[in-house]
Structure formats: C-alpha cells, structure tokens
Amino acid sequence: MKIVEYTFSRLCFKADVIESLENNDVFIVHTPDGSFRMTKADFYRVFPKIPKTKSYQERGIYHCKYPPQRAMQFLTESVSNHQKKEKRLYMDLIGDEIREKIKEIGLLWHKSEHNPHIDEEIMNHWEGIIETWIKDERMPLIVRKETSKKGQAFRHPSDREIIISDNTFAIWIYGRVLRKEIYSLSQLRDMLSQNKIPMVFMQTAEVREKGKYTKPLGNFSLPEWKLCHIEPIGFNTNKSLEEIDINDLKEHFRKYASPRNMFVLPKEIGYLGELPIFIEEQKYQ
C-alpha cells in the first residue's frame, strides 16, 4: 500500500496526487483543521461529484473553504481551538488563489514556444558525461559555495580537487546544451587543464591573483536569460568545504551541473525562478 502526504491551507484534493494512486492507496491532507486520511476508493465513494468538476479536471485541484461533514470521518488528527489561535498568528498573506495563478504561469512558461527546446539526445549525452565525471577521481568537482573564493581550487581531505565557482559553470554547461555541443570527458579534462572552461563571471584583480581557474564567462554568457535550478543546490550547512563529506560534494555537483536540473527564464521575469510553486512546473519531461 502506498501512502502520500501533502499540506494545504484547507481540505484540498489534488488530481495529480490522487489519480496516480491505486484504489487502496492512501493520501493524507494536512490542514489547519487537522489531518484527513483516506484511500482513493474512499474519495470516489464519498465525494463522487468532485472528480467530475471543472476545477478538478482542468485545474487539477478542488478545495473546500470548510471541511464538509462527510469528510469528518477521515479526520485523524484534530486541531484544538488553542492551536488554531496559534496558527492564526502566522498569517497567510498570499492565499491559495494567488498560488494557483503562479502555478498556472509556471505551466504556461513550461509549454511556451519561447522556452528553449532541449534536444533529448544532447540532454542524455550531457547527463551521461556528468555521471562519468563524478565517478572519475581525476576530475575535479565544481561547487557553488564560498563564492568569494571563486576561481580558486584546493584538495579535499578525500584528495579530490575542488573548484569554487558561482553560477558561471552551470551557465556554461546550459549554453553548450542549447548550442547542441558535445564533448568527451577527455576533452573536458584537457579544457580544464588549459583553463578554457569559465569558472568566474568576470576576471577581477583578486581572481587573477588568487585563482587557478580564471577564465571569465565572456561570450559564453546567456545575456537574455536567467539560469535557474529546479532542485535546490545549497548545502544548508555552515561547515567549510573541507568539512563536508565528499559524497555530499558529489551530489551537489550532480545537481549543480546537470542540465536536466536547469531551466532558463527571460531576465525580465527572472525573479519567478525563485518561487517554489513556479519552479515545480519546470521539471523536465
């Protein structure tokens, strides 16, 4: 039996979640009124009209301002009046309607004719190269952390070389994908040794003085686009790079460098690339 859970500001039925389940699979909706647990079969039996609504079928979502009486049989964790008062201290200043509009805009961009199309064969090639790169201990791992040291490199306690960049390396990767350029791992290794892969947005005096990999982005930039990542690539730790486990650095590099984990937005609306609701709609299909 499969169990999936999600949270919403009121009792809400999400079509993409429910329709992916088998009849005996369970979904749990956590709300300020408590948690509601039911199977897909329960949903169709008790709420037969909801799956037929325009909201559920076209927008993929149906929610109730207040839980209907027939839903109370599925309430597994109630919320006391005291807890409700505490929750009111954390006001929802956005609301579900605005969130749904942001989601709709995200889907519009995902399907837009202006959203650059990535060739599947090129995408698969680069995904394979990234995986081979990670496994080859002779290849340095490139990270986006401590970016005040971008362009610099050091030896991790695991003896793997680590290069510090900002978003430059990811932009370079995505630019090659857009141009349908492919390289072998040996070519990339040679390019690194010859300082031909950009690691810094611009070559400052500090970069020239302290950096090992000092090539600036220059003509490789994407002047019309803002590059965004789908899965967050932050470390969520105050540890130094030397203290972070090498496997965590590998996973960071995988998400940071994988073109499948990237999308672009016109710079005019680049700020949307910071909104999780919008980002969710950009997942590669």
C-alpha atoms as an extended CHARMM CRD file, in Angstrom:
* protein
*
       285  EXT
         1         1  MET       CA              0.0000000000        0.0000000000        0.0000000000  PROA      1               0.0000000000
         2         2  LYS       CA              1.3090000000        3.4240000000       -0.9740000000  PROA      2               0.0000000000
         3         3  ILE       CA              0.8700000000        6.4640000000        1.2980000000  PROA      3               0.0000000000
         4         4  VAL       CA              1.3780000000       10.0430000000        0.1290000000  PROA      4               0.0000000000
         5         5  GLU       CA              1.0040000000       13.2390000000        2.1350000000  PROA      5               0.0000000000
         6         6  TYR       CA              0.7260000000       16.9330000000        1.3490000000  PROA      6               0.0000000000
         7         7  THR       CA             -0.1420000000       20.1220000000        3.1780000000  PROA      7               0.0000000000
         8         8  PHE       CA             -2.6640000000       22.7700000000        2.1880000000  PROA      8               0.0000000000
         9         9  SER       CA             -4.3320000000       25.7170000000        3.9090000000  PROA      9               0.0000000000
        10        10  ARG       CA             -7.7200000000       23.9520000000        3.7000000000  PROA      10              0.0000000000
        11        11  LEU       CA             -9.0570000000       20.4940000000        2.7640000000  PROA      11              0.0000000000
        12        12  CYS       CA             -7.8560000000       20.1050000000       -0.7920000000  PROA      12              0.0000000000
        13        13  PHE       CA             -7.9790000000       17.2990000000       -3.3490000000  PROA      13              0.0000000000
        14        14  LYS       CA             -5.1000000000       17.2830000000       -5.8470000000  PROA      14              0.0000000000
        15        15  ALA       CA             -5.7780000000       15.3630000000       -9.0380000000  PROA      15              0.0000000000
        16        16  ASP       CA             -2.1260000000       14.7090000000       -9.8770000000  PROA      16              0.0000000000
        17        17  VAL       CA             -1.6700000000       13.0210000000       -6.4900000000  PROA      17              0.0000000000
        18        18  ILE       CA             -4.9460000000       11.1150000000       -6.2460000000  PROA      18              0.0000000000
        19        19  GLU       CA             -5.1150000000        9.8710000000       -9.8410000000  PROA      19              0.0000000000
        20        20  SER       CA             -1.6190000000        8.3790000000       -9.5920000000  PROA      20              0.0000000000
        21        21  LEU       CA             -2.7830000000        6.0810000000       -6.7890000000  PROA      21              0.0000000000
        22        22  GLU       CA             -4.3330000000        2.6320000000       -6.8120000000  PROA      22              0.0000000000
        23        23  ASN       CA             -7.7600000000        2.2960000000       -5.1920000000  PROA      23              0.0000000000
        24        24  ASN       CA             -6.3640000000        1.0290000000       -1.8780000000  PROA      24              0.0000000000
        25        25  ASP       CA             -3.5040000000        3.5380000000       -1.7090000000  PROA      25              0.0000000000
        26        26  VAL       CA             -3.7930000000        6.2620000000        0.9150000000  PROA      26              0.0000000000
        27        27  PHE       CA             -3.4030000000       10.0280000000        0.7510000000  PROA      27              0.0000000000
        28        28  ILE       CA             -3.2390000000       12.3200000000        3.7800000000  PROA      28              0.0000000000
        29        29  VAL       CA             -4.0450000000       16.0360000000        3.6150000000  PROA      29              0.0000000000
        30        30  HSD       CA             -2.6090000000       18.1210000000        6.4650000000  PROA      30              0.0000000000
        31        31  THR       CA             -4.6450000000       21.2960000000        7.0720000000  PROA      31              0.0000000000
        32        32  PRO       CA             -5.0720000000       23.8750000000        9.8600000000  PROA      32              0.0000000000
        33        33  ASP       CA             -8.2790000000       21.9640000000       10.7690000000  PROA      33              0.0000000000
        34        34  GLY       CA             -6.3780000000       18.6930000000       11.1790000000  PROA      34              0.0000000000
        35        35  SER       CA             -5.1940000000       15.8030000000        9.0150000000  PROA      35              0.0000000000
        36        36  PHE       CA             -7.5520000000       13.8830000000        6.7270000000  PROA      36              0.0000000000
        37        37  ARG       CA             -6.6100000000       10.3210000000        5.7440000000  PROA      37              0.0000000000
        38        38  MET       CA             -8.4620000000        8.3090000000        3.0860000000  PROA      38              0.0000000000
        39        39  THR       CA             -7.8990000000        5.8740000000        0.2440000000  PROA      39              0.0000000000
        40        40  LYS       CA             -8.5300000000        6.7240000000       -3.3790000000  PROA      40              0.0000000000
        41        41  ALA       CA            -11.5530000000        4.3770000000       -3.2150000000  PROA      41              0.0000000000
        42        42  ASP       CA            -12.8680000000        6.3120000000       -0.1870000000  PROA      42              0.0000000000
        43        43  PHE       CA            -12.5290000000        9.5700000000       -2.0980000000  PROA      43              0.0000000000
        44        44  TYR       CA            -14.5190000000        8.3150000000       -5.1010000000  PROA      44              0.0000000000
        45        45  ARG       CA            -17.1380000000        6.7150000000       -2.8490000000  PROA      45              0.0000000000
        46        46  VAL       CA            -17.7380000000        9.6660000000       -0.5150000000  PROA      46              0.0000000000
        47        47  PHE       CA            -17.0950000000       12.5320000000       -2.9340000000  PROA      47              0.0000000000
        48        48  PRO       CA            -18.3310000000       11.1900000000       -6.3120000000  PROA      48              0.0000000000
        49        49  LYS       CA            -19.0960000000       14.6390000000       -7.7510000000  PROA      49              0.0000000000
        50        50  ILE       CA            -15.6750000000       16.2190000000       -7.1300000000  PROA      50              0.0000000000
        51        51  PRO       CA            -13.7610000000       14.2610000000       -9.8420000000  PROA      51              0.0000000000
        52        52  LYS       CA            -16.3370000000       15.4900000000      -12.3750000000  PROA      52              0.0000000000
        53        53  THR       CA            -15.9120000000       19.1850000000      -11.5600000000  PROA      53              0.0000000000
        54        54  LYS       CA            -14.2060000000       21.5570000000      -13.9830000000  PROA      54              0.0000000000
        55        55  SER       CA            -11.8020000000       22.6380000000      -11.2400000000  PROA      55              0.0000000000
        56        56  TYR       CA            -10.6090000000       19.0730000000      -10.5980000000  PROA      56              0.0000000000
        57        57  GLN       CA            -10.4550000000       18.0410000000      -14.2480000000  PROA      57              0.0000000000
        58        58  GLU       CA             -8.8970000000       21.1800000000      -15.7590000000  PROA      58              0.0000000000
        59        59  ARG       CA             -7.0220000000       22.8820000000      -12.9240000000  PROA      59              0.0000000000
        60        60  GLY       CA             -6.1810000000       19.6400000000      -11.1410000000  PROA      60              0.0000000000
        61        61  ILE       CA             -7.3300000000       20.8860000000       -7.7650000000  PROA      61              0.0000000000
        62        62  TYR       CA            -10.5190000000       21.1470000000       -5.7110000000  PROA      62              0.0000000000
        63        63  HSD       CA            -10.6350000000       22.6110000000       -2.2160000000  PROA      63              0.0000000000
        64        64  CYS       CA            -13.2730000000       23.3800000000        0.3930000000  PROA      64              0.0000000000
        65        65  LYS       CA            -13.3190000000       26.5690000000        2.4670000000  PROA      65              0.0000000000
        66        66  TYR       CA            -14.5660000000       24.4910000000        5.4110000000  PROA      66              0.0000000000
        67        67  PRO       CA            -14.3390000000       20.6770000000        5.6970000000  PROA      67              0.0000000000
        68        68  PRO       CA            -17.7710000000       19.1990000000        4.8200000000  PROA      68              0.0000000000
        69        69  GLN       CA            -19.4530000000       16.9630000000        7.3850000000  PROA      69              0.0000000000
        70        70  ARG       CA            -18.8980000000       13.8310000000        5.2890000000  PROA      70              0.0000000000
        71        71  ALA       CA            -15.1320000000       14.4730000000        5.4230000000  PROA      71              0.0000000000
        72        72  MET       CA            -15.0200000000       14.3630000000        9.2380000000  PROA      72              0.0000000000
        73        73  GLN       CA            -14.9860000000       10.5500000000        9.2490000000  PROA      73              0.0000000000
        74        74  PHE       CA            -11.4880000000       10.7760000000        7.7530000000  PROA      74              0.0000000000
        75        75  LEU       CA            -10.1780000000       13.2710000000       10.3020000000  PROA      75              0.0000000000
        76        76  THR       CA             -7.3060000000       11.5240000000       12.0820000000  PROA      76              0.0000000000
        77        77  GLU       CA             -5.6430000000       14.4200000000       13.8720000000  PROA      77              0.0000000000
        78        78  SER       CA             -7.8050000000       17.2870000000       15.0680000000  PROA      78              0.0000000000
        79        79  VAL       CA             -6.5830000000       20.7470000000       15.9950000000  PROA      79              0.0000000000
        80        80  SER       CA             -7.6540000000       22.3740000000       19.2560000000  PROA      80              0.0000000000
        81        81  ASN       CA             -9.0250000000       25.9160000000       19.4370000000  PROA      81              0.0000000000
        82        82  HSD       CA             -5.8420000000       26.9530000000       21.2030000000  PROA      82              0.0000000000
        83        83  GLN       CA             -3.7190000000       25.5490000000       18.3640000000  PROA      83              0.0000000000
        84        84  LYS       CA             -5.9370000000       27.2800000000       15.7910000000  PROA      84              0.0000000000
        85        85  LYS       CA             -5.3870000000       30.5980000000       17.5580000000  PROA      85              0.0000000000
        86        86  GLU       CA             -1.6390000000       29.9960000000       17.4950000000  PROA      86              0.0000000000
        87        87  LYS       CA             -1.7780000000       29.2010000000       13.7790000000  PROA      87              0.0000000000
        88        88  ARG       CA             -3.6040000000       32.4610000000       13.1090000000  PROA      88              0.0000000000
        89        89  LEU       CA             -0.5060000000       34.2900000000       14.3560000000  PROA      89              0.0000000000
        90        90  TYR       CA              1.1960000000       33.0760000000       11.1670000000  PROA      90              0.0000000000
        91        91  MET       CA             -0.9610000000       34.8170000000        8.5970000000  PROA      91              0.0000000000
        92        92  ASP       CA             -1.1220000000       33.5020000000        5.0500000000  PROA      92              0.0000000000
        93        93  LEU       CA             -0.6390000000       36.7510000000        3.1550000000  PROA      93              0.0000000000
        94        94  ILE       CA             -0.7120000000       35.0660000000       -0.2620000000  PROA      94              0.0000000000
        95        95  GLY       CA             -3.6410000000       32.6770000000       -0.2900000000  PROA      95              0.0000000000
        96        96  ASP       CA             -4.4030000000       29.6190000000       -2.3900000000  PROA      96              0.0000000000
        97        97  GLU       CA             -5.9130000000       31.5510000000       -5.3040000000  PROA      97              0.0000000000
        98        98  ILE       CA             -2.7170000000       33.5240000000       -5.9290000000  PROA      98              0.0000000000
        99        99  ARG       CA             -0.6200000000       30.3790000000       -5.5260000000  PROA      99              0.0000000000
       100       100  GLU       CA             -2.7160000000       28.6690000000       -8.1750000000  PROA      100             0.0000000000
       101       101  LYS       CA             -2.2110000000       31.6080000000      -10.5440000000  PROA      101             0.0000000000
       102       102  ILE       CA              1.5650000000       31.4020000000      -10.0370000000  PROA      102             0.0000000000
       103       103  LYS       CA              1.3490000000       27.6790000000      -10.7940000000  PROA      103             0.0000000000
       104       104  GLU       CA             -0.6160000000       28.4200000000      -13.9720000000  PROA      104             0.0000000000
       105       105  ILE       CA              2.0260000000       30.9380000000      -15.0940000000  PROA      105             0.0000000000
       106       106  GLY       CA              4.7060000000       28.3250000000      -14.4180000000  PROA      106             0.0000000000
       107       107  LEU       CA              2.9120000000       25.8180000000      -16.6170000000  PROA      107             0.0000000000
       108       108  LEU       CA              2.4410000000       28.4630000000      -19.3480000000  PROA      108             0.0000000000
       109       109  TRP       CA              6.1860000000       29.1050000000      -19.4100000000  PROA      109             0.0000000000
       110       110  HSD       CA              6.9850000000       25.3880000000      -19.3950000000  PROA      110             0.0000000000
       111       111  LYS       CA              4.8590000000       24.9640000000      -22.5380000000  PROA      111             0.0000000000
       112       112  SER       CA              5.7540000000       28.3040000000      -24.1320000000  PROA      112             0.0000000000
       113       113  GLU       CA              7.1370000000       28.3710000000      -27.6740000000  PROA      113             0.0000000000
       114       114  HSD       CA              9.7170000000       30.8470000000      -26.3730000000  PROA      114             0.0000000000
       115       115  ASN       CA             11.0460000000       28.4210000000      -23.7750000000  PROA      115             0.0000000000
       116       116  PRO       CA             14.1930000000       26.9580000000      -25.3970000000  PROA      116             0.0000000000
       117       117  HSD       CA             13.6990000000       23.3810000000      -26.5320000000  PROA      117             0.0000000000
       118       118  ILE       CA             16.4200000000       20.9690000000      -25.4120000000  PROA      118             0.0000000000
       119       119  ASP       CA             17.2710000000       18.1430000000      -27.7820000000  PROA      119             0.0000000000
       120       120  GLU       CA             16.7450000000       14.8330000000      -25.9520000000  PROA      120             0.0000000000
       121       121  GLU       CA             19.8770000000       13.2380000000      -27.4000000000  PROA      121             0.0000000000
       122       122  ILE       CA             22.0400000000       16.1970000000      -26.3560000000  PROA      122             0.0000000000
       123       123  MET       CA             20.4660000000       16.1840000000      -22.8940000000  PROA      123             0.0000000000
       124       124  ASN       CA             21.1560000000       12.4780000000      -22.4130000000  PROA      124             0.0000000000
       125       125  HSD       CA             24.7490000000       12.9120000000      -23.5750000000  PROA      125             0.0000000000
       126       126  TRP       CA             25.4570000000       15.6260000000      -21.0140000000  PROA      126             0.0000000000
       127       127  GLU       CA             23.6910000000       13.7030000000      -18.2450000000  PROA      127             0.0000000000
       128       128  GLY       CA             25.9430000000       10.7330000000      -19.0120000000  PROA      128             0.0000000000
       129       129  ILE       CA             29.0540000000       12.9270000000      -19.0620000000  PROA      129             0.0000000000
       130       130  ILE       CA             28.1910000000       14.4060000000      -15.6560000000  PROA      130             0.0000000000
       131       131  GLU       CA             27.7940000000       10.9300000000      -14.1450000000  PROA      131             0.0000000000
       132       132  THR       CA             31.1000000000        9.7550000000      -15.6630000000  PROA      132             0.0000000000
       133       133  TRP       CA             32.7660000000       12.9640000000      -14.4370000000  PROA      133             0.0000000000
       134       134  ILE       CA             31.6320000000       12.2820000000      -10.8590000000  PROA      134             0.0000000000
       135       135  LYS       CA             32.9900000000        8.7330000000      -10.9130000000  PROA      135             0.0000000000
       136       136  ASP       CA             36.4010000000        9.7530000000      -12.3280000000  PROA      136             0.0000000000
       137       137  GLU       CA             38.5300000000       10.7110000000       -9.3230000000  PROA      137             0.0000000000
       138       138  ARG       CA             40.9520000000       12.5520000000      -11.6160000000  PROA      138             0.0000000000
       139       139  MET       CA             38.2480000000       15.0890000000      -12.4820000000  PROA      139             0.0000000000
       140       140  PRO       CA             37.7540000000       17.9880000000      -10.0650000000  PROA      140             0.0000000000
       141       141  LEU       CA             34.3530000000       18.6290000000       -8.5680000000  PROA      141             0.0000000000
       142       142  ILE       CA             32.9950000000       22.1270000000       -9.0870000000  PROA      142             0.0000000000
       143       143  VAL       CA             30.8820000000       23.6520000000       -6.3280000000  PROA      143             0.0000000000
       144       144  ARG       CA             28.8110000000       26.7780000000       -5.7680000000  PROA      144             0.0000000000
       145       145  LYS       CA             29.7400000000       27.6650000000       -2.2120000000  PROA      145             0.0000000000
       146       146  GLU       CA             32.0980000000       30.1870000000       -0.6120000000  PROA      146             0.0000000000
       147       147  THR       CA             31.7990000000       32.0910000000       -3.8900000000  PROA      147             0.0000000000
       148       148  SER       CA             34.0270000000       34.8930000000       -2.6090000000  PROA      148             0.0000000000
       149       149  LYS       CA             36.7980000000       32.4030000000       -3.4640000000  PROA      149             0.0000000000
       150       150  LYS       CA             35.5240000000       31.6680000000       -6.9830000000  PROA      150             0.0000000000
       151       151  GLY       CA             38.2050000000       30.5250000000       -9.3690000000  PROA      151             0.0000000000
       152       152  GLN       CA             40.2480000000       29.0510000000       -6.5310000000  PROA      152             0.0000000000
       153       153  ALA       CA             40.8470000000       25.3390000000       -6.0040000000  PROA      153             0.0000000000
       154       154  PHE       CA             42.0070000000       23.1170000000       -3.1600000000  PROA      154             0.0000000000
       155       155  ARG       CA             42.4760000000       19.4710000000       -2.2270000000  PROA      155             0.0000000000
       156       156  HSD       CA             39.6570000000       17.9830000000       -0.2070000000  PROA      156             0.0000000000
       157       157  PRO       CA             40.6750000000       15.5380000000        2.5830000000  PROA      157             0.0000000000
       158       158  SER       CA             39.4620000000       12.7890000000        0.2210000000  PROA      158             0.0000000000
       159       159  ASP       CA             42.2430000000       14.0150000000       -2.1580000000  PROA      159             0.0000000000
       160       160  ARG       CA             39.6870000000       15.1290000000       -4.7740000000  PROA      160             0.0000000000
       161       161  GLU       CA             40.3490000000       18.5440000000       -6.2740000000  PROA      161             0.0000000000
       162       162  ILE       CA             37.5310000000       21.0190000000       -5.6120000000  PROA      162             0.0000000000
       163       163  ILE       CA             36.9790000000       24.1290000000       -7.7570000000  PROA      163             0.0000000000
       164       164  ILE       CA             34.8830000000       27.0190000000       -6.4880000000  PROA      164             0.0000000000
       165       165  SER       CA             32.5870000000       28.7940000000       -8.9350000000  PROA      165             0.0000000000
       166       166  ASP       CA             29.3710000000       30.8210000000       -8.7990000000  PROA      166             0.0000000000
       167       167  ASN       CA             26.6290000000       30.0820000000      -11.3530000000  PROA      167             0.0000000000
       168       168  THR       CA             29.1610000000       30.5480000000      -14.1610000000  PROA      168             0.0000000000
       169       169  PHE       CA             29.9690000000       26.8890000000      -14.7240000000  PROA      169             0.0000000000
       170       170  ALA       CA             26.2660000000       25.9490000000      -14.8010000000  PROA      170             0.0000000000
       171       171  ILE       CA             25.5900000000       28.7370000000      -17.3180000000  PROA      171             0.0000000000
       172       172  TRP       CA             28.4510000000       27.4490000000      -19.4780000000  PROA      172             0.0000000000
       173       173  ILE       CA             27.0140000000       23.9040000000      -19.3840000000  PROA      173             0.0000000000
       174       174  TYR       CA             23.4990000000       25.0490000000      -20.3130000000  PROA      174             0.0000000000
       175       175  GLY       CA             24.8750000000       27.2100000000      -23.1090000000  PROA      175             0.0000000000
       176       176  ARG       CA             26.6590000000       24.1950000000      -24.6150000000  PROA      176             0.0000000000
       177       177  VAL       CA             23.4330000000       22.1870000000      -24.3880000000  PROA      177             0.0000000000
       178       178  LEU       CA             21.4590000000       24.9320000000      -26.1360000000  PROA      178             0.0000000000
       179       179  ARG       CA             24.0660000000       25.0180000000      -28.9060000000  PROA      179             0.0000000000
       180       180  LYS       CA             23.9650000000       21.2100000000      -29.1830000000  PROA      180             0.0000000000
       181       181  GLU       CA             27.6810000000       20.9470000000      -28.4460000000  PROA      181             0.0000000000
       182       182  ILE       CA             29.0320000000       17.7080000000      -27.0260000000  PROA      182             0.0000000000
       183       183  TYR       CA             32.4310000000       16.7670000000      -25.5990000000  PROA      183             0.0000000000
       184       184  SER       CA             34.0900000000       13.6450000000      -24.3400000000  PROA      184             0.0000000000
       185       185  LEU       CA             35.3730000000       13.5030000000      -20.7820000000  PROA      185             0.0000000000
       186       186  SER       CA             38.9620000000       13.5810000000      -22.0030000000  PROA      186             0.0000000000
       187       187  GLN       CA             38.2330000000       16.7570000000      -23.9900000000  PROA      187             0.0000000000
       188       188  LEU       CA             36.7260000000       18.3780000000      -20.8980000000  PROA      188             0.0000000000
       189       189  ARG       CA             39.7550000000       17.3190000000      -18.8390000000  PROA      189             0.0000000000
       190       190  ASP       CA             42.0720000000       18.9400000000      -21.3820000000  PROA      190             0.0000000000
       191       191  MET       CA             39.9540000000       22.0890000000      -21.4460000000  PROA      191             0.0000000000
       192       192  LEU       CA             40.1570000000       22.3280000000      -17.6620000000  PROA      192             0.0000000000
       193       193  SER       CA             43.9290000000       21.8560000000      -17.6570000000  PROA      193             0.0000000000
       194       194  GLN       CA             44.2310000000       24.6230000000      -20.2440000000  PROA      194             0.0000000000
       195       195  ASN       CA             41.9140000000       26.9510000000      -18.2790000000  PROA      195             0.0000000000
       196       196  LYS       CA             39.3770000000       27.0260000000      -21.1360000000  PROA      196             0.0000000000
       197       197  ILE       CA             36.2110000000       26.3990000000      -19.1060000000  PROA      197             0.0000000000
       198       198  PRO       CA             34.8860000000       29.5610000000      -17.4230000000  PROA      198             0.0000000000
       199       199  MET       CA             34.5670000000       29.4800000000      -13.6290000000  PROA      199             0.0000000000
       200       200  VAL       CA             34.0880000000       33.1940000000      -12.9220000000  PROA      200             0.0000000000
       201       201  PHE       CA             31.6580000000       35.7440000000      -14.2510000000  PROA      201             0.0000000000
       202       202  MET       CA             34.3800000000       38.3320000000      -14.6100000000  PROA      202             0.0000000000
       203       203  GLN       CA             38.1240000000       38.3220000000      -14.0490000000  PROA      203             0.0000000000
       204       204  THR       CA             38.8080000000       40.6880000000      -11.1680000000  PROA      204             0.0000000000
       205       205  ALA       CA             42.2230000000       41.5350000000       -9.7520000000  PROA      205             0.0000000000
       206       206  GLU       CA             41.5630000000       39.1500000000       -6.8480000000  PROA      206             0.0000000000
       207       207  VAL       CA             40.6320000000       36.3360000000       -9.2300000000  PROA      207             0.0000000000
       208       208  ARG       CA             43.8400000000       36.8780000000      -11.2230000000  PROA      208             0.0000000000
       209       209  GLU       CA             45.9090000000       36.9590000000       -8.0320000000  PROA      209             0.0000000000
       210       210  LYS       CA             44.4100000000       34.0100000000       -6.1370000000  PROA      210             0.0000000000
       211       211  GLY       CA             42.5460000000       31.9430000000       -8.7110000000  PROA      211             0.0000000000
       212       212  LYS       CA             43.7040000000       28.8250000000      -10.5190000000  PROA      212             0.0000000000
       213       213  TYR       CA             40.7750000000       28.6830000000      -12.9490000000  PROA      213             0.0000000000
       214       214  THR       CA             40.4100000000       32.2890000000      -14.0670000000  PROA      214             0.0000000000
       215       215  LYS       CA             38.6330000000       32.1840000000      -17.4170000000  PROA      215             0.0000000000
       216       216  PRO       CA             35.6300000000       34.5700000000      -17.3570000000  PROA      216             0.0000000000
       217       217  LEU       CA             32.2420000000       33.7580000000      -18.8190000000  PROA      217             0.0000000000
       218       218  GLY       CA             32.5690000000       36.4300000000      -21.5160000000  PROA      218             0.0000000000
       219       219  ASN       CA             30.9940000000       35.3730000000      -24.8100000000  PROA      219             0.0000000000
       220       220  PHE       CA             29.6680000000       32.2000000000      -23.1820000000  PROA      220             0.0000000000
       221       221  SER       CA             27.1110000000       34.1770000000      -21.1740000000  PROA      221             0.0000000000
       222       222  LEU       CA             23.3830000000       33.9270000000      -21.8170000000  PROA      222             0.0000000000
       223       223  PRO       CA             22.6130000000       37.6580000000      -21.9540000000  PROA      223             0.0000000000
       224       224  GLU       CA             18.8590000000       37.2880000000      -22.4930000000  PROA      224             0.0000000000
       225       225  TRP       CA             18.3100000000       34.5860000000      -19.8800000000  PROA      225             0.0000000000
       226       226  LYS       CA             18.4750000000       33.9260000000      -16.1750000000  PROA      226             0.0000000000
       227       227  LEU       CA             19.5850000000       30.3730000000      -15.3720000000  PROA      227             0.0000000000
       228       228  CYS       CA             17.6670000000       28.6660000000      -12.5580000000  PROA      228             0.0000000000
       229       229  HSD       CA             17.9200000000       25.2840000000      -10.8560000000  PROA      229             0.0000000000
       230       230  ILE       CA             14.9000000000       23.0740000000      -10.1960000000  PROA      230             0.0000000000
       231       231  GLU       CA             16.1630000000       21.0320000000       -7.2470000000  PROA      231             0.0000000000
       232       232  PRO       CA             17.9080000000       23.3410000000       -4.7280000000  PROA      232             0.0000000000
       233       233  ILE       CA             21.6800000000       23.0120000000       -4.7850000000  PROA      233             0.0000000000
       234       234  GLY       CA             22.5020000000       24.7020000000       -1.4750000000  PROA      234             0.0000000000
       235       235  PHE       CA             24.3130000000       22.7390000000        1.2480000000  PROA      235             0.0000000000
       236       236  ASN       CA             22.2100000000       24.0320000000        4.1880000000  PROA      236             0.0000000000
       237       237  THR       CA             25.2380000000       23.8660000000        6.4570000000  PROA      237             0.0000000000
       238       238  ASN       CA             27.7850000000       26.2470000000        7.9180000000  PROA      238             0.0000000000
       239       239  LYS       CA             30.5450000000       23.6750000000        7.5310000000  PROA      239             0.0000000000
       240       240  SER       CA             33.5060000000       24.6280000000        5.3830000000  PROA      240             0.0000000000
       241       241  LEU       CA             34.0160000000       22.7920000000        2.1090000000  PROA      241             0.0000000000
       242       242  GLU       CA             36.8720000000       20.8550000000        3.6830000000  PROA      242             0.0000000000
       243       243  GLU       CA             34.4940000000       19.5620000000        6.3760000000  PROA      243             0.0000000000
       244       244  ILE       CA             31.7090000000       18.4880000000        4.0230000000  PROA      244             0.0000000000
       245       245  ASP       CA             31.6530000000       14.7750000000        3.1440000000  PROA      245             0.0000000000
       246       246  ILE       CA             32.9000000000       14.0580000000       -0.3700000000  PROA      246             0.0000000000
       247       247  ASN       CA             29.6760000000       12.1970000000       -1.2170000000  PROA      247             0.0000000000
       248       248  ASP       CA             27.6920000000       15.3270000000       -0.4010000000  PROA      248             0.0000000000
       249       249  LEU       CA             30.0000000000       17.3190000000       -2.6780000000  PROA      249             0.0000000000
       250       250  LYS       CA             29.4090000000       14.7880000000       -5.4490000000  PROA      250             0.0000000000
       251       251  GLU       CA             25.6310000000       15.0820000000       -5.0610000000  PROA      251             0.0000000000
       252       252  HSD       CA             25.9110000000       18.8680000000       -5.0650000000  PROA      252             0.0000000000
       253       253  PHE       CA             27.9450000000       18.7700000000       -8.2830000000  PROA      253             0.0000000000
       254       254  ARG       CA             25.3750000000       16.4200000000       -9.8550000000  PROA      254             0.0000000000
       255       255  LYS       CA             22.5100000000       18.8560000000       -9.1940000000  PROA      255             0.0000000000
       256       256  TYR       CA             24.6050000000       21.9380000000       -9.9410000000  PROA      256             0.0000000000
       257       257  ALA       CA             25.9370000000       20.7100000000      -13.3070000000  PROA      257             0.0000000000
       258       258  SER       CA             23.0160000000       18.6020000000      -14.5520000000  PROA      258             0.0000000000
       259       259  PRO       CA             21.1840000000       20.3700000000      -17.4130000000  PROA      259             0.0000000000
       260       260  ARG       CA             18.1180000000       18.3040000000      -16.5280000000  PROA      260             0.0000000000
       261       261  ASN       CA             18.0500000000       20.2460000000      -13.2610000000  PROA      261             0.0000000000
       262       262  MET       CA             18.1510000000       23.6150000000      -15.0340000000  PROA      262             0.0000000000
       263       263  PHE       CA             15.7850000000       25.9300000000      -16.8570000000  PROA      263             0.0000000000
       264       264  VAL       CA             16.0020000000       29.4910000000      -18.1230000000  PROA      264             0.0000000000
       265       265  LEU       CA             13.7270000000       32.5000000000      -17.8970000000  PROA      265             0.0000000000
       266       266  PRO       CA             13.8230000000       35.8000000000      -19.7690000000  PROA      266             0.0000000000
       267       267  LYS       CA             15.6340000000       38.2040000000      -17.4410000000  PROA      267             0.0000000000
       268       268  GLU       CA             12.5460000000       40.4170000000      -17.3920000000  PROA      268             0.0000000000
       269       269  ILE       CA             10.7300000000       37.7520000000      -15.3280000000  PROA      269             0.0000000000
       270       270  GLY       CA             13.7800000000       36.0380000000      -13.8590000000  PROA      270             0.0000000000
       271       271  TYR       CA             12.5640000000       36.6180000000      -10.3000000000  PROA      271             0.0000000000
       272       272  LEU       CA              9.8950000000       33.9430000000      -10.8580000000  PROA      272             0.0000000000
       273       273  GLY       CA             12.7250000000       31.4020000000      -10.8130000000  PROA      273             0.0000000000
       274       274  GLU       CA             12.9230000000       31.8810000000       -7.0340000000  PROA      274             0.0000000000
       275       275  LEU       CA              9.3220000000       30.7530000000       -6.3710000000  PROA      275             0.0000000000
       276       276  PRO       CA              8.9520000000       27.0350000000       -5.4830000000  PROA      276             0.0000000000
       277       277  ILE       CA              5.4000000000       26.8930000000       -6.9220000000  PROA      277             0.0000000000
       278       278  PHE       CA              6.6750000000       28.2000000000      -10.2560000000  PROA      278             0.0000000000
       279       279  ILE       CA              9.7930000000       26.0060000000      -10.2170000000  PROA      279             0.0000000000
       280       280  GLU       CA              7.7260000000       22.8630000000       -9.6490000000  PROA      280             0.0000000000
       281       281  GLU       CA              6.1390000000       23.3050000000      -13.0940000000  PROA      281             0.0000000000
       282       282  GLN       CA              9.5260000000       23.3980000000      -14.8390000000  PROA      282             0.0000000000
       283       283  LYS       CA             10.5480000000       19.8180000000      -14.1200000000  PROA      283             0.0000000000
       284       284  TYR       CA             11.9560000000       18.2190000000      -17.2390000000  PROA      284             0.0000000000
       285       285  GLN       CA              9.5490000000       15.9090000000      -19.0400000000  PROA      285             0.0000000000
